[in-house]
Amino acid sequence: MSETEEDRADALFHALSDRTRRDIMRRVLAGEHSVSALAAKYDMSFAAVQKHVAVLQKSGLLVKRRSGREQLATGDVEAVRAVSSMLAELEQVWRGRIARIDELIATPPQ
């Protein structure tokens, strides 16, 4: 993985490391929401929700657009697939290690 890809992975996993941001992602992947509507769902200030949205946007997981005075947010499915792909790659490493352990256990002692 290149340094740029590692930086992108850091940004994606940092963004998803927070419970509120994961919840925002669930909402914006289900459909476009205004940031104001998102903020109304949480027991925190509008500014705090905006900061969570900004982290998600910076990571590429969320895209914002303006419609009049509203900021509308949508989840980026391709970015979510990139996260899934990274996790699948890590799972393959782990599965290879487990397979080697299974082979060692199955080998009769000499």
matplotlib code that plots the C-alpha trace (Angstrom):
import matplotlib.pyplot as plt

x = [0.0, 1.4, 1.8, -1.1, -3.3, -2.2, -3.1, -6.5, -7.0, -6.1, -8.7, -11.4, -10.9, -10.5, -13.8, -15.6, -14.0, -16.7, -20.2, -22.0, -20.2, -21.1, -24.7, -24.6, -23.1, -26.0, -28.5, -26.8, -26.3, -30.0, -30.7, -29.7, -30.3, -29.8, -27.2, -29.9, -32.1, -29.1, -28.3, -31.9, -31.4, -28.6, -28.3, -25.5, -25.0, -25.4, -21.8, -20.7, -22.7, -21.2, -17.7, -18.7, -20.0, -16.8, -14.6, -16.7, -16.5, -12.8, -12.4, -14.4, -17.2, -19.7, -20.4, -22.1, -23.9, -25.8, -29.5, -30.4, -29.5, -29.3, -26.3, -27.3, -25.2, -25.0, -22.9, -20.4, -20.9, -17.5, -15.7, -17.6, -16.6, -13.0, -13.3, -14.8, -12.1, -9.4, -11.1, -11.4, -7.6, -6.9, -9.2, -7.3, -4.1, -5.7, -7.3, -3.9, -2.4, -5.2, -4.8, -1.1, -1.9, -4.5, -1.8, 0.6, -2.0, -3.0, 0.7, 1.5, 4.5, 7.7]
y = [0.0, 3.4, 6.3, 8.1, 5.0, 4.6, 8.3, 7.6, 4.5, 6.6, 9.2, 6.6, 4.6, 7.8, 9.0, 5.7, 5.4, 7.6, 6.3, 9.5, 9.6, 6.0, 6.8, 9.8, 7.5, 5.1, 8.0, 9.6, 6.2, 5.6, 8.9, 12.6, 14.6, 18.3, 18.9, 20.7, 17.6, 15.5, 17.8, 17.6, 13.9, 14.3, 15.7, 18.0, 21.4, 22.1, 23.1, 19.7, 17.8, 20.0, 19.0, 15.3, 15.9, 17.8, 14.8, 12.5, 14.8, 15.2, 11.4, 11.2, 9.1, 11.9, 14.4, 17.8, 20.0, 23.3, 23.7, 27.3, 27.8, 24.1, 21.9, 18.5, 15.4, 12.1, 9.0, 8.0, 4.3, 4.0, 5.2, 2.6, -0.1, 1.0, 0.5, -2.9, -3.8, -2.9, -5.0, -7.9, -7.6, -7.8, -10.7, -12.6, -12.1, -13.4, -16.4, -17.3, -17.3, -19.5, -21.9, -22.3, -22.9, -25.6, -27.3, -27.4, -28.9, -31.5, -32.5, -35.6, -35.3, -36.9]
z = [0.0, -1.0, 1.5, -0.1, 0.3, 3.9, 4.5, 3.0, 5.1, 8.2, 7.3, 6.6, 9.8, 11.9, 10.5, 11.3, 14.7, 16.3, 17.1, 16.1, 12.7, 12.0, 12.8, 10.5, 7.8, 8.2, 7.7, 4.7, 3.0, 3.3, 1.6, 1.3, 4.5, 5.3, 7.9, 9.9, 9.9, 10.9, 13.8, 15.1, 15.7, 18.2, 21.7, 20.8, 19.2, 15.5, 15.4, 16.9, 14.3, 11.6, 12.9, 12.6, 9.1, 8.2, 9.3, 7.2, 4.3, 4.6, 4.6, 1.4, 3.1, 2.8, 0.0, 0.6, -1.8, -1.4, -2.2, -1.4, 2.2, 3.0, 3.0, 1.9, 2.7, 1.0, 1.7, -0.9, -1.6, -3.4, -0.2, 1.9, -0.6, -0.2, 3.5, 3.0, 0.6, 3.1, 5.8, 3.4, 2.7, 6.4, 6.8, 4.1, 6.0, 9.2, 7.4, 5.9, 9.4, 10.8, 7.8, 8.7, 12.3, 11.3, 9.1, 12.0, 14.3, 11.7, 11.0, 13.1, 15.4, 14.0]

ax = plt.figure().add_subplot(projection="3d")
ax.plot(x, y, z, "-o")
ax.set_aspect("equal")
plt.show()
